[in-house]
Amino acid sequence: MKLDFSGKNVLITGAAKGIGKELSLCFAKDKANLVLTDLPSEKATLDDWAHKLEKDYGIKTWTFFVDLTEPKGLEKLHSQAVDSAGMIHTLVNNAGICWYGEFSEIPLVRLEKMILLNCMAFTKLIRLFLPSMIKNNDGAILNVSSVAAFQPLPFMALYGAVKAFDQSLSEAIYNELPKKSKVTIATLNPPFTKTALIQDAGLPDDFIPFSLSFKDVSQVAALGYNAFK
């Protein structure tokens, strides 16, 4: 079965830059309508990008700005998206943060936000949007994970752990779906790719996985999107 996103509503978190932005371009090229969300500080950037996608591809877009780690932020996003766009056919859990260094030195504020954004936000958004997909026997969820999900990762210990959480959760929920369900749940597990998330995490430029990945963010998004379809 090949997924067809034409005319469907697709919600993407962390859509202002990086993999989220590139995935939104992939969906737009296939004529999906886009619900794009990011932090309030990204409003100008994301609004400009949404207008460009509308103009270039003749689609509808909606933009929402909410901190997904704030109390009730996830419920707020769900309500806004459904009230404005209607049924969300596809959820792309992309927003996340990272940190590089010894675990004993990670700032506690950063630690908490990483767990809230990479674990709680993924989990609760799936819980909020999945029931309508199951009811309509139509829908898809793409959780942006990482190669870090598959092994312990010294100096990125928490990042590897939260991505392992996302991976396990995705696989388990997929196997809970009703027999012959037309709902799709998948993960995108990119190699270490130089994005704003990685730059913000403080990874050194000579970090060996950079030299092994060979792909830029647009290539990662395109390959992942085509596999998802």
N, C-alpha and C positions, 0 to 999 in steps of 0.2 A: 504494500500500500504506500503510495506517495502522497505526502501531505500537500494540500492546496490551500494557500493562505489568501488568495485573492478575495477581497471584500470582507475578510475576517478582521476582527479587532485583536491586536497583539499588544500586550503591555510589557514594556521593557524597563527594568530598574537600572539606575546608573547609566543613563542613555546619552549623557552630554559628551562623553569622550571614550577613548579606548575601545575595548571589545563591544561594549554596549552600543556605542555610536555606529560602529561598523556593522553590527548585526541589524540595527535599524535600517541601514541602507540596503542590506540584503532583502529584508522583508518588504521594503518600499518598492524595490525593483519587481517583486512578485505581486504588487498591488494590494498589499495588506494595509489596513488603516491602523495607525499607531497611537498608542497611549504611552507617552514618554515621560519618565519621571527621574528627578535627581534632586540634589540639595538646593535650598533656596539661593545659595551663592552662585549656582550655575544657571540662573534664570535667563539672563541675556543670551548666553551661549546656546542653551537648549532651545529657546524660542526661535532664534535665528536658524538653527538646524532644522527644526520642525517646519518652518515656513519654506525653506529650500526644498525639503522632501515633498511638500504639498505641490509646489510649483513644478518641480521636475518630473514627478511621477503621478500627479493627478489623484492623490489620496487624501484622506482626512487625517488630521492629527489633533491630539489633545496633549497639553503639557501640565504636569502637576509637580509641585515642589514641596517636599516633605522630608524631614529627617526620620528615616526608618528605625532609628534607635530610640526615638522619643516615645513616651507612653502614648498609646492609642494612635501612633503615626501610621501603623499598618492598617488598622481598621479605617482610618481616615482616607487613606489611599484607595482601599477597596471600595468604599462608599462613593468617593468622587468619581472613580473610573466607571463604575456600573451606572451611576446616575447620569453621567455625561455621554458615555459611548454605548451603553447597553452591555450585552453579554460579552465577556472577554473570552475569546476562543483559545488564545495562546498566552501563557505567562512565561516570561523570560526573567528568571532570577539571576541578575548579573551584578548588582551593586555589592561591593565588598571592600575591605581594607586589609592591609598586610603590615608586617613589621619584621625587620631583620636585626638580629643581635642575640645575645645570650638571654635565655628566658628569665634568669634572675634579675635582669635589668630592664625588662619591659615595663613601661609606665602603666600603672594600674588602670588609668583612664583608657589607655589604648587597648589594654587587655579586655576590658569590659565591652568596649565598642566593637572589637573584633568578634566577640562571641554574640553580641546582640545582632550585629549586621549579617555576619556570615552564617550564623546558626538560627537564631530566633526569627529573623526577617524571612529567610528562606522557608522555614517551617510554617510560620503563620500565614504567609501569602499562599503557600500550597493549600493549607487548610481552608483558607477563605475562598479560593477560586475553584478548587477541585470539585466540590459537590455539584455545582451547576454543569460542569463538564461531564461528570458521571450521569447525571440526570438526563442530559441531552445526548449522551453517548457520542460526544464529539468534542474534541479539544486536545490541547497539547501543552506540555510543560518542559521547558529547557532550563536546566540548572547549570550555570557556569561554574564548573569545579576547576580542577587543575591536575596535572601530573603529580602534584604534591599529595594528592589523596591516597596514593598507593604505597607510600613508605614513610617511616618517621623521617623528619627533616631537621637535623641539628641547625641551630641558628635561625630557623624559621619554624620552631617547634609548634607554636600555637596555630600558625597558618596551615601547616600540614594536618594538624588535628581537626581543625574546623572543616577543611576540605574533605577529610575522611568521613566526617559526620555527614556532610552534604551528599557524598557518594553513597554511603550506606542507606541514608534516608530515601534517596531517590530510587535505589534498586528495590528496597523493601516495599515502598508504596506502589511501585509499578507492579509488583507481584501480588498485591492486594486487589488490583482492579478486577472487576467482574470478568468472567470467562468470555472471550471473544470481544472484549471492549474495544471500541475505536478511539479511546483516549490514549495518547502517547506520552510517556515520561522518559526523558533522556538527560544525559549530562554531556557537557562539552569540557574536555580535559586538555586544555592547551599546554604546550611547553612554556617555559619562562620567556615571556615576551615583554619587550620594553614598552610599558604603558605608564600612565600617570599613577596607577596603583603601585607599580613596582618602584617608580621614582620616589613616591611619597614614603614607601617603606624603608628607604635608605640602603637598598642593595648596591654593593660596589659595582663599578663598571666592568671589573675583571671577574665577576661572578661566573664560574665555569659554565653553568647551564645556559647562559646567554649564548656562548659560542657553539653550543650543541643544538640549539633550536632551529636556527637557519631561517625562520619565518618572521615576517613583520605582522602587525596587528590585523591588517586587511586580509592577508592570506589565512591567518588563523580563523578569523570570523567566517570567511567564505567557505573554507573547508568544513568547518563545524556546522555551518548552516546547511550546506548541501547534504552532509551526512544525516542531519536532523530530519530533513525532508524525506 
